[in-house]
Amino acid sequence: MKAPQYALLITLCMTVTLGAFAAEDKPLTLASQGSFFVGGEIKKIPAAGPAAAGDMTVNQMYVQYQSPLNADRHLPVVMVHGCCLSSKTWETTPDSRMGWNEYFVRKGRSVYLADQVSRARSGFDPTKINAVRSGSAQPSELPNVLAASHQTAWSVFRFGPSFNVPFPDGQFPVQAIDELYKQMIPDLNSTLPNPNPTWTNMAALAKQLKGAILMGHSESGFFPEQAALIDPAGVKGIISIEMPCQTNLTEAQVSTLAKIPTLIMFGDHLGDVQGGPANWANSFDTCQKFVEQLTKAGGDAVMMHLPKMGIKGNSHMLMQDKNNLQLADLILGWIDDHVESKKKPVRK
Amino acid sequence: MKAPQYALLITLCMTVTLGAFAAEDKPLTLASQGSFFVGGEIKKIPAAGPAAAGDMTVNQMYVQYQSPLNADRHLPVVMVHGCCLSSKTWETTPDSRMGWNEYFVRKGRSVYLADQVSRARSGFDPTKINAVRSGSAQPSELPNVLAASHQTAWSVFRFGPSFNVPFPDGQFPVQAIDELYKQMIPDLNSTLPNPNPTWTNMAALAKQLKGAILMGHSESGFFPEQAALIDPAGVKGIISIEMPCQTNLTEAQVSTLAKIPTLIMFGDHLGDVQGGPANWANSFDTCQKFVEQLTKAGGDAVMMHLPKMGIKGNSHMLMQDKNNLQLADLILGWIDDHVESKKKPVRK
């Protein structure tokens, strides 16, 4: 084949490939993928039983990524899961539909999934458990390992007014709820130092990527803000989904955050579940106030309260809800308009 | 464009795509990817502090998969990591080269990475820890959480004769060893019932896939055999890398395993590290004997002792060694010849 013909073929192939990008049932083409760690420090561990004393690495954060072709057209997106969960949150849903990780890649974004420090593939620091076992520490010093029950999940994740009774308009695929329960794993965040190393590592990752959008959910919902307060250099946008917001930040802290476009998203039925440890209506109020604080400081902060936008029935696990890709499109549109668009300057 | 021209273009595009498959720096095209759980059972948990009593799911196994185009030409491969590690084992190496997971996909295989039950994204059962913390169980009942130190890893993984002294011909990328240390996470296998649910779940996964090749390493090296002894129906091939083999199986058990083509692989310097909890020379001897037992029972069992094949310097973490793709090719060749080839019947 002659060179010009070959060039035409390559162009046509690229068109075919790019045209397939957004369709969920078409092949997915990646420029690259892999995994690595951010952060981590060396800790001396004492001898425990037959094991000799030595060094171990703690507080590292495992990150898994995929990049589409031409990923440099968009900012990378870092997704961090919530309590008692792992990055499984963002992958295929309990009823096996596409998750936000792949959908964002198909929309041309590099996606970085981080397992929180002390969770899943990031590991945790077990020295206190072994110290109590060997008698060198007291049982009261054991970490409070948070193991949320199915009943707690049903209530906190707002699947319905009471256990196993779904909301009639609920978007969560409750027929596959057992698959969500399998995602729930022990949460050892109570073992972590302050500041939480996940915050530090998220800030470092954003910088390492030369700019990224940080997304958090629930327990990690305010982590993007915490990361930016540690080092805002790499944080180009913040997406905070369903959490209590901090409204007691200093003026200097609010000013730092106001330089970063911020999206906050809440689902439906915030006040419709009785009992349980979460108070979503109250969390929503704190975030409304936080948005006002950012706006007053000159920031670009958007609150998407889905039912107010006519999108009904979303649960707390909205990235797994039946309309999850519709919500992803809302977020992608917000990124286009508020973070990446030249028309609307990011820093006012 | 006319239909025949379009058909030609599609053919050419497919050729371009398929031609790129084995090249490590070319885009990767996936037919599908995702994650799910195998197994799991519901356990009642007592109230712990502010948390009410309820149900939790334990013993589930998290599995992440990728399928290339035309994956049905080959059997899927299930990879299970070893002690104190997660599926990160098979992903990009400590020095950021391609891991076996992607390489096998590029060679046309569906790859399933399983986090062992009680590790990483599979979660673990924390009830004993919480019971001791609340005073309803004794410290001696705490699980023995295995946290391997850097020093133990250096010795057990055979990076050199003594800590921080590498073998002159060593294949492990020791300059990136800190990145391996970050992969090492607490091992709670001591909390598991017998039989280990990972074995049961591996057998179930192989069956669910309507036939698969099971691969284990180190702690999980003999798990494919254990899975096949629970249910051989889906286990079409076994790859066991660097572990002690069981040589006290019954005649009926050996007969079951002898129906499945088996590959065992060991690296170099088996007797060249002094001290530490592992005795690789002894493990090798048990596997030699196991191969003899399978062969005597009519089985097709192959021992690849790499230095005997002229491949020198491989560590215990050989899937991360500098020649890791060369070793992957050996395994792929074995699959072709011993599992998938029509010429050499699988069941003698």
Interface residues (C-beta under 8 A of the other chain):
Chain A: L9 I10 L12 C13 V16 T17 P27 L28 T29 L30 A31 S32 Q33 G34 S35 F36 F37 G40 I42 I45 A48 G49 P50 A51 A52 A53 G54 D55 M56 T57 Q60 Y62 Q64 L69 S86 S87 K88 E91 T92 S96 G99 E102 D115 A120 R121 S122 G123 F124 P126 T127 I129 N130 V132 R133 G135 P139 S140 L142 P143 N144 V145 L146 A147 A148 S149 H150 Q151 T152 D178 E179 Y181 K182 Q183 M184 I185 P186 P277
Chain B: L9 I10 L12 C13 V16 T17 P27 L28 T29 L30 A31 S32 Q33 G34 S35 F36 F37 G40 I42 I45 A48 G49 P50 A51 A52 A53 G54 D55 M56 T57 Q60 Y62 Q64 L69 S86 S87 K88 E91 T92 S96 G99 E102 D115 A120 R121 S122 G123 F124 P126 T127 I129 N130 V132 R133 G135 P139 S140 L142 P143 N144 V145 L146 A147 A148 S149 H150 Q151 T152 D178 E179 Y181 K182 Q183 M184 I185 P186 P277
